[in-house]
Amino acid sequence: MMATKPFVAGGASINTMTDYCGGCRLDPRTRVGDDACPFTTGYWWSLSRNRALLQGNSRRIRALRGLDRLRDLDEVVVQEERRGSGRP
């Protein structure tokens, strides 16, 4: 079940709203590669995986439209699937 006010965020939002990223070597604006923030990558991967389920939620429309502008979405998906499987 999803609440009426879902809040998920990528690394850039977490970095802006908190001091959690202060000493982290990872770049919250980077989605792919060794310097990619797992919050950023996970955010976009999760939206991609759950797009059909989330399309009926009016609060997610803007984020889902953001998927269409990502040129590296396929790379993000592959990277996260590898991460989840434990493969390099």
Secondary structure, DSSP 4 states (H G I P E B T S, - for coil): ---SS-----HHHHHHH-STTTT--SBTT--SSTTB-HHHHHHHHHHHHTHHHHTT-GGGHHHHHHHTT-TTHHHHHHHHHHHHHT--
